[in-house]
């Protein structure tokens, strides 16, 4: 029997919607230190190569992605972290992650306080 592991949707997709362009950007944001072939990007973003090529030109023309290396005919790409749009996307991604961490911390504090209150109530019964 195969156990399916629940895959959590990236925060960018969860908050902005599940669109192929956002899938590409989200994958590259999460892996911004690594460069990839278009095939690897399509696989990582969980989209078809046809879909990748359909949206790729817009990302290139906006300067969001850039070629980093070449191996024969293969080009490797990654986000252009010097691009102002990419900088804002990184800021947005960081802000979303910070907000989630703050909410989780608040929930843990509330849960701890509730547990302490229950314990005190049980101690006086």
GUVOKOL-381248 format. One record per residue (C-alpha): residue in one letter; residue number from 1; z, x, y. Coordinates in steps of 0.1 Angstrom, whole numbers. Each point is the difference from the previous one (the first is absolute). Layout:
<nodes>
residu; num; c3; c1; c2
A; NUM; Z; X; Y
...
</nodes>
This chain:
<nodes>
residu; num; c3; c1; c2
X; 1; 0; 0; 0
X; 2; -11; 14; 33
X; 3; 25; -2; 29
X; 4; -17; -5; 33
X; 5; 14; 19; 29
X; 6; 3; -19; 32
X; 7; -21; 17; 27
X; 8; 13; -4; 35
X; 9; -26; -6; 26
X; 10; -1; 26; 27
X; 11; 18; -11; 32
X; 12; -32; 2; 21
X; 13; -17; -25; -23
X; 14; 31; -21; -3
X; 15; 3; -4; 38
X; 16; -36; 1; 12
X; 17; -19; -16; -29
X; 18; -18; 12; -31
X; 19; -34; 11; 13
X; 20; -22; 28; -15
X; 21; 1; 20; 33
X; 22; 38; -2; 0
X; 23; 1; 9; -37
X; 24; -20; 32; 8
X; 25; 22; 8; 30
X; 26; 32; -7; -18
X; 27; -10; 22; -30
X; 28; -9; 28; 24
X; 29; 32; -4; 20
X; 30; 22; 2; -31
X; 31; -19; 31; -11
X; 32; -8; 15; 34
X; 33; 6; 36; -10
X; 34; -26; -1; -28
X; 35; -38; -3; 3
X; 36; -20; -22; -24
X; 37; -36; -7; -10
X; 38; -13; -35; 8
X; 39; 3; -8; -37
X; 40; 37; 9; 0
X; 41; 6; -19; 32
X; 42; -16; -32; -16
X; 43; 21; 4; -31
X; 44; 32; 7; 20
X; 45; -6; -29; 24
X; 46; -9; -22; -31
X; 47; -33; -11; 13
X; 48; -36; 5; -13
X; 49; -22; 28; 12
X; 50; -24; -26; 14
X; 51; 29; -15; 21
X; 52; 10; 35; 11
X; 53; -35; 8; 12
X; 54; -2; -33; 18
X; 55; 31; 8; 22
X; 56; -3; 38; 1
X; 57; -24; 3; 29
X; 58; 23; -19; 23
X; 59; 29; 24; -9
X; 60; -23; 30; 6
X; 61; -14; -12; 33
X; 62; 35; -7; 13
X; 63; 10; 36; -10
X; 64; 27; -13; -23
X; 65; -12; 20; -30
X; 66; -15; 35; 0
X; 67; -16; 24; -25
X; 68; 23; 28; -9
X; 69; -18; 19; -27
X; 70; -32; 1; -20
X; 71; -7; 9; -36
X; 72; -37; -1; -6
X; 73; -10; -36; 8
X; 74; 36; -12; -1
X; 75; 18; -4; 33
X; 76; 38; -4; 2
X; 77; 15; -22; 27
X; 78; 33; -9; 16
X; 79; 14; -16; 31
X; 80; -7; 18; 33
X; 81; 36; 3; 11
X; 82; -11; 12; 34
X; 83; -18; -33; 6
X; 84; 20; -24; 24
X; 85; -6; -30; -23
X; 86; 14; 19; -30
X; 87; 30; 11; 20
X; 88; 7; -36; 8
X; 89; -5; -10; -36
X; 90; 25; 27; -11
X; 91; 25; -13; 27
X; 92; -5; -36; -13
X; 93; 5; 11; -36
X; 94; 32; 19; 9
X; 95; 13; -30; 21
X; 96; -6; -24; -29
X; 97; 18; 24; -24
X; 98; 29; 4; 24
X; 99; 4; -37; 4
X; 100; 0; -6; -38
X; 101; 26; 28; -4
X; 102; 22; -16; 28
X; 103; -2; -34; -17
X; 104; 9; 14; -34
X; 105; 30; 19; 16
X; 106; 11; -32; 17
X; 107; -3; -20; -33
X; 108; 21; 27; -18
X; 109; 27; -1; 27
X; 110; 0; -38; -1
X; 111; 2; 0; -38
X; 112; 28; 26; 0
X; 113; 19; -21; 25
X; 114; -5; -32; -20
X; 115; 12; 18; -32
X; 116; 31; 13; 18
X; 117; 8; -35; 13
X; 118; -4; -14; -35
X; 119; 22; 27; -14
X; 120; 27; -7; 26
X; 121; -2; -38; -7
X; 122; 4; 7; -37
X; 123; 29; 23; 6
X; 124; 19; -28; 17
X; 125; -7; -27; -26
</nodes>
